[in-house]
Amino acid sequence: MRKKPREKPQRTRWKKSRLEDLIHRATVDAQDDEEEQLGFFTSIEEHLKFPFKATLHGMEVRVLGIEVDESDQIVALCIRDHERQTVPLLDLPLPKPPPKGAEWIEAYRLWVNE
């Protein structure tokens, strides 16, 4: 679940030490990878300011929230012209400037790629 190879991540605006601190905060009480991912889900849901705009495939979407899909990955709930879609959170490009709390997404990306 955790060690899937990903495409080269976007450059982050947060220091690695800050992201590592967030990883620790999200996973401190977890016993396994599944609980660690749940810790990230909870932290992202709590700290990330929704909704926000992002660009997917050249089109603007609104990101309404996150959920865990049937394959147990965290996905972003997006809407464009009343059409809803989910996008793996790891693949969601962050807007510039990023929404408040976006460092939690970057910490999650770092955790997955460790």
C-alpha positions as CSV (number, residue, x, y, z in Angstrom):
1,M,0.0,0.0,0.0
2,R,2.6,2.6,1.0
3,K,5.6,1.8,-1.3
4,K,4.1,2.5,-4.7
5,P,6.6,4.2,-7.0
6,R,5.4,7.6,-8.0
7,E,6.3,10.0,-10.7
8,K,8.8,12.7,-9.7
9,P,7.1,14.8,-7.1
10,Q,6.5,18.5,-7.5
11,R,9.0,20.7,-5.8
12,T,7.8,21.6,-2.4
13,R,7.8,25.0,-0.7
14,W,8.2,23.5,2.8
15,K,11.4,22.4,4.4
16,K,11.9,18.6,4.8
17,S,12.3,19.0,8.5
18,R,8.8,20.6,8.7
19,L,7.3,17.8,6.6
20,E,9.0,15.2,8.8
21,D,7.5,16.8,11.9
22,L,4.0,16.6,10.3
23,I,4.6,13.0,9.4
24,H,5.5,12.3,13.1
25,R,2.3,14.1,14.2
26,A,0.1,12.2,11.8
27,T,1.6,8.8,12.6
28,V,2.7,9.0,16.3
29,D,0.0,6.6,17.6
30,A,-0.2,4.3,14.6
31,Q,0.6,0.6,14.8
32,D,0.9,-0.1,11.1
33,D,0.8,1.5,7.6
34,E,-3.0,1.4,7.5
35,E,-3.3,3.3,10.8
36,E,-0.6,5.7,9.6
37,Q,-2.6,6.4,6.4
38,L,-5.7,7.0,8.6
39,G,-3.7,9.4,10.6
40,F,-2.9,11.4,7.5
41,F,-6.5,11.3,6.3
42,T,-7.6,12.7,9.6
43,S,-4.9,15.4,9.7
44,I,-5.4,16.5,6.1
45,E,-9.2,16.6,6.6
46,E,-8.7,18.7,9.7
47,H,-6.1,21.1,8.5
48,L,-6.6,21.6,4.8
49,K,-8.9,24.5,3.9
50,F,-11.7,23.3,1.5
51,P,-12.9,24.1,-1.1
52,F,-10.0,25.3,-3.2
53,K,-9.3,25.5,-6.9
54,A,-6.8,23.3,-8.8
55,T,-6.0,22.6,-12.4
56,L,-6.4,19.1,-13.8
57,H,-5.6,18.3,-17.4
58,G,-5.7,22.0,-18.2
59,M,-9.1,22.5,-16.7
60,E,-10.0,24.3,-13.4
61,V,-11.8,22.2,-10.8
62,R,-12.9,22.8,-7.2
63,V,-11.6,20.4,-4.6
64,L,-14.4,19.9,-2.2
65,G,-12.8,17.4,0.2
66,I,-11.1,14.0,0.5
67,E,-12.2,10.4,1.1
68,V,-10.7,6.9,1.0
69,D,-11.7,4.9,-2.1
70,E,-12.3,1.2,-2.5
71,S,-8.6,0.6,-3.1
72,D,-7.8,2.3,0.2
73,Q,-6.1,5.3,-1.2
74,I,-6.8,8.9,-0.3
75,V,-8.5,10.7,-3.1
76,A,-9.6,14.3,-3.6
77,L,-13.2,15.0,-4.5
78,C,-13.3,17.4,-7.4
79,I,-16.1,19.1,-9.3
80,R,-16.2,20.9,-12.6
81,D,-19.5,22.0,-14.3
82,H,-21.5,19.8,-11.9
83,E,-19.4,16.7,-12.9
84,R,-17.8,15.0,-9.9
85,Q,-14.6,13.0,-10.1
86,T,-12.0,11.7,-7.7
87,V,-8.3,12.1,-8.1
88,P,-5.6,10.3,-6.1
89,L,-4.4,12.9,-3.6
90,L,-0.8,12.0,-4.5
91,D,-1.5,13.1,-8.1
92,L,-3.4,16.3,-7.3
93,P,-1.4,19.4,-8.5
94,L,-1.5,22.1,-5.9
95,P,-2.4,25.6,-7.0
96,K,-0.1,28.6,-6.5
97,P,-0.5,29.8,-3.9
98,P,-1.5,26.5,-2.2
99,P,-4.5,26.5,0.1
100,K,-4.0,26.7,3.9
101,G,-2.9,23.3,5.3
102,A,-1.4,22.1,2.0
103,E,1.8,21.2,3.8
104,W,-0.1,18.1,5.1
105,I,-0.5,16.9,1.5
106,E,3.2,17.4,0.9
107,A,4.0,15.5,4.2
108,Y,1.8,12.6,3.0
109,R,3.6,12.6,-0.3
110,L,6.9,12.4,1.5
111,W,5.7,9.6,3.7
112,V,4.4,7.5,0.7
113,N,7.7,8.0,-1.1
114,E,10.0,7.1,1.9
